[in-house]
Amino acid sequence: MVLAAQNRCRLNWKPYPCGYYGAPKRECRCTPLQIRNYRNKISGPLLDRIDIHIEVPSVSYHELSSLGAGEPSAAIRNRVIAARTIQSNRFKGLRKVHCNATMRSKDMTKSCQLKEDAQSLLKMAISELNFSARAYDRILKVARTIADLAGKEQIESEHISEAIQYRTLDRQFWI
């Protein structure tokens, strides 16, 4: 597993970066060219090999200190265990494949059955957003996992949509 982070506008590693790109209360002083140059420090082929990439916005004190009830960790853990069990059963007997992330292309054909509307959505996204073949595979694997977490046998359009949302760096300023 690889986890990476990239600071927002830390251009050319100067000691006084703007750092406010996407911040809700401060305005970014960087030009679109500076932002693009910074983001282009990561190559497309490397980015293609990362399953999920999202932007994490800053959080206000009010949001951090609120006692809003979210889903309990125990419930999330149970859903993850159930999804891993589904995947383990799906790939039983296959060598070197034990979860969705390790699926090969030939495994995906059998395991990633899409409903018709999901297939249309994925086709549109691939052509309109110019995703690569590798990104296509990553989207399918992530969508399969999202469907497993929801306890669904087939991948639906909502699962494809969510998986596409996890490809933000493919879609924004990556020119």
N, C-alpha and C positions, 0 to 999 in steps of 0.2 A: 504494500500500500504506500502510495506517495501522497503527501500533503504539502502544498506549497502556498506561499503568500506573496503578494506583490503590493508594495506601498503605492498609493494612488498616484501622486504626481511627483514622485521623486526623480526629477529629470537630471540626467547626466551625473547622478550621484553628488550633486552640489550640496553644500552644507545648509542651504537655505531654500529647500523646496517649498512650493506652494502648499501641497498637501490637502487642498480643499475641493478637489474634483468630486462632484456628486454630493457634497455636504449640504444639508438642508438650510443651514443658517449662515454660511459663509460662501462668498463667491470665489470660484477658481480664477486665478490670474493667468493661467496657462493658455496658450493658443491651441487650436485643434491640431496643428502640426506638431507641437511639443508633446501633446497627449498621444498622438499616433506614433511618434518616434519612440516614446517611452514604452508603449505597449508592444511595439514591433521588436523589442528586445527578446521576446519569446517567439521562436519560430513557429510557423503554422504546423509543420509536422510534429513538433514536440507537443503543441497544444492539442492536436488531434488525438494524442495518446492519453490524454487526461479525460477520464469519464465525466466528471462533474466540475464545472467552474462557474462560480457565482460571485457576485459582488455583495459584500456585507457592509451596509451603511452604518454610520455612527448611530449610537442609541443615546437618547436624552436621559437625564437623571430621573425624570418622572417615569419613563418607561422601565428603567432599571429597578426603581424602588417600588413600583406598583406590585400589589400582591394578587394580580390576576391569576386565576386558576387555569393552568394549561393541562395538557394530558399528562397524567402521572408517569414517571419513569418506568414503573412496573408494567403499566399497560403497553408502553412502547416496547419494552423488552419482550413481552409476550408476543407481540406482533412480529418482531424480528425473529424470534425463535420459530414461530409458525412458518414464516417465509423461508427460513433456512431449511426447515424440515421439508417443505414443498420442493425446494431446489434439490436437496439431497435425494429425495425420491425420484425426481425427474431425471437425474443424471446417474442413478444407480446402475452400475455395470459399465459405465463409460470410463475409460482410463484417462486420468489427468483432468477430468472435468467434474467438479463437485459443486459449483455454484454458477450463477449467471455470468459473473465477471470472467470466468475461464472458458465460456462457450466459444467454440470455433464456428466458422461460417456455416458449415454443414449441420451443426447442432442447432443453430439459430433458425434454420428453415423449418425444423420440426417443432422447436420449443417456442418460437415467437409468432404464434398465429394472431393475425390482426383482424379486427372487425373491419367491415368495408369502409366506414367513415374514418376509422383510424388510419387505414391504408391511404385514403385520399388526403388526409391531413399531412401525413408523413411525406407523401409524394410532393405536395405543394411546398412544404417546408424545405425539402432538399433542393427543389428547383429555384424557389424564390430567394432563399437565404444562402445558396451556393455552398451547402455543406459538402464535405469530401466523402468518399466512400468509407473511410475510417470513422468519420463522425457519424455516418449513418448507422454503422455497426454499434457504436457506443450508445447512440440514442435508443436503438432497439434493446440493448442489454439493460439499460437503465429503466426503460419503460416496462420490460419484463419484470424487473425487481419491484417497481412501483405496483404493478398488477398483483404480484405475489403478496406484497404487504397488504393489499386491499382484499386478498383472498379470491381474486378473479382468475378464471382459467384462461380467458382470451384477453389480449391487450386491447383496450378501448381507446377512443380518441382522447379522453382526459389523461390517460397515462402517457400517451405520445406527447401531448401538449406540455405536461409537466416536465418530461424528459428534455424537450426542446428548450424549455426555460432554463435548464441547468447548463446550457451551452452559451452563456452570455458573451463570452469573449470571442466566440465565432461570429457573433452578430454585430458587435458594436465597436467601432473605431478600428477594427482589425483589417486594414487595407493593404 
